[in-house]
Amino acid sequence: MRLPVVLVGGLHSDARREVVETLLRAVPGSVALHHDLATAAGGTVRRTVRDASGERGSTDAPLVDDCACCALREDLVPELLRLADGRSARLAVVELWDSVEPKAMAEVIAAHGAGRLRLTIVVTAVDPALVLDCLGNGDDLAEAGLAAAATDQRTVADTWARQLEYAPVLALVDGVGDADEEDAALLAQLHPTARRLPVGSPELVRVVLEGEFDVRAAADRHHPACALLPQEADECGVATLVWRRHRPFHPGRLYAALEDVTCAAARSRGRFWLADRPETLLAWDAAGGALCVEGAGPWLAALPDAAWDLVPPVRRAAAALDWHPEHGDRCQHLVFTSPGLDREGLAGLLDSCLLTDEEYAAGPAGWALLPRAFDALLDPVA
């Protein structure tokens, strides 16, 4: 029998610990493992094992390639396998350190625990009153003392957004502040498909024990080409704008508007295309006023027919939904969520960044002559 494993993560450390302690009390024979990356500056990561009665032991694991997260990966799976082989634990609760994102850990467990470990679910612990504070925090993790490595360039906001959006279950706790209807609406619009369960609910325990987390499906849901993005919404002062167009962006006008577009919403994400880069699917990911723009491979319309058989079915299905007779799957699909969102103003700003009728009529040959405004972002000099 495979050992059930649940990942519990999130920047809300008090909420995370409450979820873990609740699971330890609710499931007899459960064990929690936690790697404290705060000691990484000294060259080690401290692993603690505990159950409902308290700490069972701790040890220091050395850093791997000066990377705390790498040390976590190298130490976590062997310890989980040891628990599985000992058959003394009914459930392993992996409490991730503050800024550790669950995706990498879930994929490591799925890849190396086949036959002996069963990843049941990924849970992000949430204090609803702190959601907007974290989402609006553009500080680097290093400034907040939460960097997982010396080279960690993530921000508090983008880390929190990914922790929140990857987990299919959000465990809600009462925290330091009083959450209101706006907080609840923001949480619901940021991740509308998540199951939001109170920390002490029997349903949370049932999901933790009986579920099975599909790592591949989770990766598909978050790939820029076929991401499952939120729908239009407007509730309690929080709104979500879904902006979809087929005409390409003018690279110069969009680049000039990046700051205004990025700061217009607490969170935005999606995919887009530039007239001077018609082959490349570009990913948009912004939180806390910081924007990441990256190439995410080619559009399917840019691939030869023979290559389509190598593309996952979910990618082909997503492309079919957006297929345009002239541009194929090339499209603008950006989603913005925020309290006080100026939907009309933002949509107008984005529309002004598209090619005009005259520019569009010039066709791909003319578009190739447009200013290469995004080269510094997409093709940085090494």
C-alpha positions as CSV (number, residue, x, y, z in Angstrom):
1,M,0.0,0.0,0.0
2,R,1.3,3.4,-0.9
3,L,1.8,6.0,1.8
4,P,-0.6,9.0,1.4
5,V,1.3,12.3,1.2
6,V,-0.3,15.8,1.3
7,L,1.6,19.0,0.6
8,V,0.6,22.0,2.7
9,G,2.1,25.3,1.6
10,G,1.7,29.1,1.5
11,L,3.2,32.3,2.7
12,H,0.7,32.6,5.5
13,S,2.9,30.7,8.0
14,D,0.5,30.8,11.0
15,A,-2.4,29.6,8.8
16,R,-0.1,26.8,7.4
17,R,0.9,25.6,10.8
18,E,-2.7,25.6,11.9
19,V,-3.7,23.4,8.9
20,V,-0.8,21.0,9.7
21,E,-1.6,20.7,13.4
22,T,-5.3,20.1,12.6
23,L,-4.4,17.3,10.2
24,L,-2.1,15.7,12.8
25,R,-4.9,15.7,15.4
26,A,-7.6,14.5,12.9
27,V,-5.7,11.6,11.4
28,P,-4.2,9.2,14.0
29,G,-0.8,7.9,12.9
30,S,0.0,10.9,10.8
31,V,3.5,12.5,10.7
32,A,4.5,16.0,9.6
33,L,7.8,16.8,7.9
34,H,9.1,20.4,7.6
35,H,12.3,21.7,6.1
36,D,13.3,25.1,7.6
37,L,15.1,27.0,4.9
38,A,15.9,29.9,7.2
39,T,19.1,28.1,8.3
40,A,20.4,27.9,4.7
41,A,22.7,30.8,5.2
42,G,24.7,28.6,7.5
43,G,25.0,25.9,4.9
44,T,22.3,23.5,6.0
45,V,18.6,23.0,6.0
46,R,16.9,21.7,9.2
47,R,14.4,18.9,8.8
48,T,11.9,18.3,11.6
49,V,9.6,15.4,12.0
50,R,6.7,15.6,14.4
51,D,3.3,14.0,15.2
52,A,0.3,15.1,17.2
53,S,2.2,14.6,20.5
54,G,5.1,16.8,19.5
55,E,8.6,16.7,17.8
56,R,10.0,13.2,17.1
57,G,13.4,14.4,15.9
58,S,15.3,16.8,13.7
59,T,18.5,16.8,11.6
60,D,20.5,19.1,9.4
61,A,20.7,18.4,5.7
62,P,23.5,20.0,3.7
63,L,22.9,22.4,0.9
64,V,23.0,21.1,-2.6
65,D,24.8,23.4,-5.1
66,D,24.2,26.3,-2.6
67,C,20.4,25.8,-3.2
68,A,18.1,25.3,-0.2
69,C,15.3,24.1,-2.4
70,C,17.6,21.5,-4.0
71,A,18.5,20.3,-0.5
72,L,14.8,20.0,0.3
73,R,14.2,17.9,-2.8
74,E,17.2,15.6,-2.1
75,D,16.3,15.0,1.5
76,L,12.4,14.9,1.3
77,V,11.8,11.9,-0.9
78,P,14.2,9.5,0.9
79,E,12.6,10.5,4.2
80,L,9.1,9.9,2.8
81,L,10.2,6.5,1.3
82,R,11.6,5.6,4.7
83,L,8.2,6.3,6.3
84,A,6.5,4.3,3.6
85,D,8.7,1.3,4.1
86,G,8.3,1.4,7.8
87,R,4.5,1.3,7.5
88,S,4.1,3.1,10.8
89,A,2.6,6.3,9.4
90,R,-1.0,6.5,8.1
91,L,-0.4,9.9,6.5
92,A,2.7,12.1,5.7
93,V,2.0,15.8,5.9
94,V,4.7,17.8,4.1
95,E,4.7,21.4,5.5
96,L,6.5,23.5,2.9
97,W,8.6,26.4,4.0
98,D,7.2,29.9,3.5
99,S,8.4,30.7,-0.1
100,V,8.6,27.2,-1.4
101,E,6.2,26.7,-4.4
102,P,4.3,23.4,-4.4
103,K,4.6,22.6,-8.1
104,A,8.3,21.5,-8.0
105,M,7.8,19.5,-4.8
106,A,4.7,17.8,-6.2
107,E,6.5,16.8,-9.4
108,V,9.5,15.4,-7.4
109,I,7.2,13.2,-5.3
110,A,5.3,12.0,-8.3
111,A,8.4,11.2,-10.2
112,H,10.3,9.4,-7.5
113,G,7.6,7.9,-5.3
114,A,5.8,5.7,-7.8
115,G,4.6,2.5,-6.2
116,R,5.4,3.6,-2.7
117,L,4.0,7.2,-2.3
118,R,0.6,8.6,-3.3
119,L,0.4,12.3,-3.5
120,T,-3.3,12.9,-2.5
121,I,-3.7,16.7,-2.8
122,V,-1.9,20.0,-2.6
123,V,-3.3,22.5,-0.1
124,T,-2.5,26.1,0.3
125,A,-3.3,27.5,3.7
126,V,-5.0,30.9,3.5
127,D,-5.8,33.7,5.9
128,P,-8.4,35.5,3.8
129,A,-7.7,38.8,5.5
130,L,-4.1,38.7,4.2
131,V,-4.7,37.8,0.6
132,L,-4.6,41.3,-0.8
133,D,-1.6,42.3,1.4
134,C,0.5,39.5,-0.1
135,L,-0.8,40.0,-3.6
136,G,0.1,43.7,-3.5
137,N,3.6,43.2,-2.0
138,G,6.1,43.8,-4.7
139,D,9.2,43.3,-2.4
140,D,11.8,40.8,-3.4
141,L,11.8,37.7,-1.3
142,A,15.3,38.5,-0.3
143,E,14.2,41.8,1.2
144,A,11.5,39.9,3.2
145,G,14.0,37.3,4.4
146,L,12.2,34.6,2.5
147,A,14.6,33.9,-0.4
148,A,15.3,30.2,-1.0
149,A,18.7,30.8,-2.6
150,A,21.1,33.6,-3.1
151,T,20.0,33.8,-6.7
152,D,16.2,33.9,-5.9
153,Q,14.7,36.9,-7.7
154,R,11.1,36.2,-7.1
155,T,8.8,38.7,-5.3
156,V,6.4,38.1,-2.5
157,A,3.4,38.8,-4.7
158,D,4.3,36.5,-7.6
159,T,5.3,33.7,-5.3
160,W,2.0,34.0,-3.3
161,A,0.0,34.1,-6.6
162,R,1.5,30.8,-7.8
163,Q,1.1,29.1,-4.4
164,L,-2.5,30.1,-4.4
165,E,-3.4,29.2,-8.0
166,Y,-1.6,25.9,-8.2
167,A,-3.4,24.3,-5.3
168,P,-6.8,22.7,-6.0
169,V,-7.7,23.1,-2.3
170,L,-7.5,26.3,-0.2
171,A,-7.7,25.7,3.5
172,L,-9.2,28.8,5.1
173,V,-8.4,29.9,8.7
174,D,-9.3,32.8,10.9
175,G,-6.2,34.9,11.3
176,V,-4.9,38.3,12.5
177,G,-7.6,40.4,10.8
178,D,-11.3,40.3,10.0
179,A,-11.8,39.1,6.4
180,D,-14.7,40.9,4.7
181,E,-16.8,40.3,1.6
182,E,-14.2,42.0,-0.6
183,D,-11.5,39.5,0.6
184,A,-13.8,36.6,-0.1
185,A,-14.7,37.9,-3.6
186,L,-11.0,38.5,-4.4
187,L,-10.1,34.9,-3.3
188,A,-12.9,33.4,-5.3
189,Q,-12.0,35.4,-8.5
190,L,-8.3,34.7,-8.3
191,H,-8.9,30.9,-8.2
192,P,-12.6,30.2,-9.0
193,T,-12.1,26.4,-9.5
194,A,-10.5,25.8,-6.1
195,R,-12.3,24.1,-3.3
196,R,-12.3,26.5,-0.4
197,L,-12.6,24.5,2.8
198,P,-12.5,25.6,6.5
199,V,-9.4,24.2,8.2
200,G,-11.4,22.0,10.6
201,S,-13.9,20.6,8.1
202,P,-14.4,16.8,7.7
203,E,-14.3,17.4,4.0
204,L,-10.7,18.6,4.1
205,V,-9.6,15.5,6.0
206,R,-11.5,13.3,3.5
207,V,-9.8,14.9,0.5
208,V,-6.4,14.7,2.1
209,L,-6.8,10.9,2.8
210,E,-8.7,9.7,-0.3
211,G,-7.6,12.0,-3.2
212,E,-4.9,11.5,-5.8
213,F,-3.3,14.5,-7.3
214,D,-2.6,14.5,-11.0
215,V,0.7,16.3,-11.5
216,R,0.5,16.2,-15.4
217,A,-3.0,17.7,-15.4
218,A,-1.9,20.4,-13.0
219,A,0.9,21.3,-15.3
220,D,-1.4,21.6,-18.2
221,R,-3.8,23.8,-16.3
222,H,-1.0,26.3,-15.7
223,H,0.8,26.2,-19.1
224,P,0.4,29.6,-20.8
225,A,-0.9,28.0,-24.0
226,C,-3.8,26.3,-22.3
227,A,-4.1,27.8,-18.8
228,L,-7.5,27.6,-17.1
229,L,-7.9,31.3,-16.5
230,P,-10.7,33.0,-14.5
231,Q,-13.9,34.2,-16.2
232,E,-15.6,37.7,-16.1
233,A,-16.8,38.6,-12.6
234,D,-17.9,41.6,-10.6
235,E,-18.8,41.3,-7.0
236,C,-18.3,43.2,-3.8
237,G,-16.0,45.8,-5.4
238,V,-13.8,43.2,-7.0
239,A,-13.8,42.7,-10.7
240,T,-12.2,40.4,-13.3
241,L,-11.8,41.5,-16.9
242,V,-11.2,39.0,-19.6
243,W,-9.7,40.7,-22.6
244,R,-9.6,38.7,-25.8
245,R,-8.6,39.9,-29.3
246,H,-7.1,38.3,-32.4
247,R,-5.2,41.3,-33.9
248,P,-1.5,41.5,-32.8
249,F,0.0,44.1,-30.5
250,H,2.1,46.9,-31.8
251,P,5.4,46.2,-29.9
252,G,6.3,49.8,-29.3
253,R,2.9,51.0,-28.0
254,L,2.5,48.0,-25.8
255,Y,5.9,48.4,-24.3
256,A,5.3,52.1,-23.6
257,A,2.0,51.1,-21.8
258,L,3.5,48.2,-19.7
259,E,3.7,50.1,-16.5
260,D,0.1,51.4,-16.7
261,V,-1.3,48.0,-17.7
262,T,0.7,46.1,-15.0
263,C,-0.4,48.5,-12.2
264,A,-4.0,48.5,-13.3
265,A,-4.8,45.3,-11.4
266,A,-3.5,43.4,-8.4
267,R,-3.1,40.3,-10.6
268,S,-3.0,39.6,-14.3
269,R,-2.0,36.7,-16.5
270,G,-2.5,35.1,-19.8
271,R,-1.0,34.8,-23.3
272,F,-0.5,37.3,-26.1
273,W,1.3,37.9,-29.4
274,L,3.4,40.7,-30.9
275,A,3.2,41.7,-34.6
276,D,7.0,41.5,-34.9
277,R,7.1,38.0,-33.3
278,P,4.3,36.1,-34.9
279,E,5.9,32.7,-34.3
280,T,6.1,33.1,-30.5
281,L,3.5,32.5,-27.8
282,L,4.2,35.0,-25.1
283,A,3.2,34.5,-21.5
284,W,2.1,37.4,-19.3
285,D,2.3,37.1,-15.5
286,A,2.0,40.1,-13.2
287,A,1.4,40.6,-9.5
288,G,2.2,43.3,-7.0
289,G,3.1,45.8,-9.8
290,A,5.8,43.5,-11.2
291,L,5.5,41.9,-14.6
292,C,7.2,38.8,-16.1
293,V,7.0,38.4,-19.9
294,E,8.4,35.2,-21.3
295,G,8.4,33.2,-24.5
296,A,6.4,30.0,-24.1
297,G,7.3,28.2,-27.3
298,P,5.7,28.5,-30.7
299,W,2.0,29.0,-31.5
300,L,0.6,25.8,-33.0
301,A,-0.2,27.7,-36.2
302,A,3.6,28.3,-36.6
303,L,4.4,24.5,-36.5
304,P,4.4,22.2,-39.5
305,D,1.5,19.8,-39.6
306,A,3.8,16.8,-38.8
307,A,4.7,18.3,-35.4
308,W,1.1,18.4,-34.2
309,D,1.2,14.8,-33.2
310,L,3.9,15.7,-30.7
311,V,1.6,18.3,-29.0
312,P,-0.4,17.2,-26.0
313,P,-4.2,16.8,-26.7
314,V,-5.1,19.5,-24.1
315,R,-2.9,22.0,-26.0
316,R,-4.6,21.1,-29.3
317,A,-8.1,21.4,-27.7
318,A,-7.2,24.8,-26.3
319,A,-6.0,26.0,-29.7
320,A,-9.1,24.8,-31.4
321,L,-11.3,27.0,-29.1
322,D,-9.3,30.1,-30.2
323,W,-8.7,29.2,-33.8
324,H,-8.9,32.1,-36.2
325,P,-9.2,31.5,-40.0
326,E,-6.2,33.8,-40.6
327,H,-4.1,33.7,-37.4
328,G,-4.8,30.2,-36.2
329,D,-4.4,30.0,-32.4
330,R,-2.6,33.3,-32.2
331,C,-4.6,35.5,-29.9
332,Q,-4.6,38.0,-27.0
333,H,-6.1,36.4,-23.9
334,L,-5.3,38.4,-20.8
335,V,-7.2,38.3,-17.5
336,F,-7.1,41.1,-14.8
337,T,-8.4,40.8,-11.3
338,S,-8.4,43.5,-8.7
339,P,-10.5,45.5,-6.2
340,G,-11.6,48.8,-7.9
341,L,-10.7,47.6,-11.4
342,D,-11.4,50.2,-14.1
343,R,-12.5,47.7,-16.7
344,E,-13.5,50.1,-19.4
345,G,-10.3,52.2,-19.0
346,L,-8.1,49.1,-19.0
347,A,-9.8,47.6,-22.1
348,G,-9.5,50.9,-23.9
349,L,-5.8,51.1,-23.1
350,L,-5.1,47.6,-24.3
351,D,-7.1,48.2,-27.5
352,S,-5.0,51.3,-28.2
353,C,-1.9,49.0,-28.2
354,L,-3.2,46.8,-31.0
355,L,-2.2,47.5,-34.7
356,T,-4.3,50.1,-36.4
357,D,-6.2,49.2,-39.5
358,E,-3.4,50.7,-41.6
359,E,-0.7,48.9,-39.7
360,Y,-2.6,45.7,-39.9
361,A,-3.1,46.0,-43.6
362,A,0.7,46.0,-44.1
363,G,0.8,42.3,-43.2
364,P,3.6,40.2,-41.7
365,A,6.2,41.7,-44.1
366,G,5.3,45.2,-42.8
367,W,5.0,44.0,-39.2
368,A,8.6,42.7,-39.3
369,L,9.8,46.3,-39.7
370,L,8.2,47.6,-36.5
371,P,10.4,48.6,-33.6
372,R,11.8,45.6,-31.7
373,A,10.7,47.1,-28.4
374,F,10.6,43.8,-26.4
375,D,14.1,42.6,-27.3
376,A,15.6,43.7,-24.0
377,L,12.9,41.7,-22.1
378,L,12.8,38.6,-24.3
379,D,16.4,38.4,-25.6
380,P,18.6,39.8,-22.8
381,V,22.3,39.9,-23.4
382,A,24.0,37.3,-21.4
